[in-house]
Amino acid sequence: MKAVNMLSLPLIFSVVTAAISAAFAFFVLRRWVGARRAGKSRPHLLAWGIGLILYFLGSFSQIILSLQWSAFFFALWYWSGALAVAPWLGQGTIYLLVRRGSIARNIQMALLLICIMTLPWALFLTPLNGAAWEPGIDMVRITNDVMQRGGVRGFVPVMNVWGTIALVGGAIYSSMLFRRKQILRSRMIGNWLIAAGGLMPALGGALIRLELTWIKYPAEMVGIILIFVGFLVATSAPEEDSRPRRTPRTA
Amino acid sequence: MTHLYPLLKEMHFILSRAGLILGLAMFVIAVIIGLIRHRDVTLWFRRGVYGMTGFVALEALLGLILYAAGGRPFEEVHLIYGLGALLSLPFFIFVETTATKRPAMGSYIWGFALLAAIFLRSIMTGASG
């Protein structure tokens, strides 16, 4: 009975999101390992894999935080969900679209450096007020009470805007190219789905400002489902079809 | 240690300012070679990068000694910026030295821009506030 009382919609959405993102991360990283064994580098799969692991960490921390207070998991939730997921998912798209020189690798190194700096900052140097927490509470609503503005939070807008533009913009750009050239219809549809999925968490984040905090949880869940389906649809096209035509490779 | 502490602190202070100036100078040189002259990394430039990496490591080591001796920065996040400064150049050295597409001076333009920004922030959060 007690366990049933603890069930809340954010908790259910978080469990589903965590399960899907974990499965998706495993699926993508397995493809990356397979490609590595075949002598291909495929860095976009690694970047997406890291982004999906962070997606999982964010939703897993949400599950913990809906049951009990933990300063560690709050910091991890904020760092992975609000700061690191979007740019890592966007980095995968950058690898596919930006082929000139080492631009994509340099961006990845800057991203890695910022993540290495902000993780201990969020975990160990950010004061958190656990008194604002209570069981089953909407974590988004109490963020400002738990964590003061400034510090590591200063990175969030830049990282999120950058990541969303890279992921969503890259997917829209690819699907428009496929549409214009009238080729690889499955990749066009897949990229539209990825763009829609990438927009969902961003939309959920934007609506927080309008006091619609509850939307964040279903938006995260729908977002990861759409990206996963988009990835499966896009990768269902045989890879050799895209190569001779010099089209941007996606997924 | 107590008689060495003021000296080490002064060195840490001076080297941080020098690091910012050197980082900016290397950034400008990288822009000139890479973006204006469209050339690849020269032997002397790479030696300069390695020298700068050693310089940052020395500055970080001084900071660690000061911390171990009981000194504390103005803001704790100064330690994070120290870590960032220490890691920034090796990351971009890795990208440049393993780049298959040349010229690869872009890595050092990124690297020194980031290093200068991190140095600036670490100065702002260091002992002088």
Interface residues (C-beta under 8 A of the other chain):
Chain A: R100 G101 S102 I103 R105 N106 M109 A110 L112 L113 I116 M117 T118 P120 W121 L125 G151
Chain B: E76 V77 L79 I80 Y81 L83 G84 L87 S88 F91 F92 F94 V95 E96 A99 K101 P103 A104 G106 S107 W110 L114
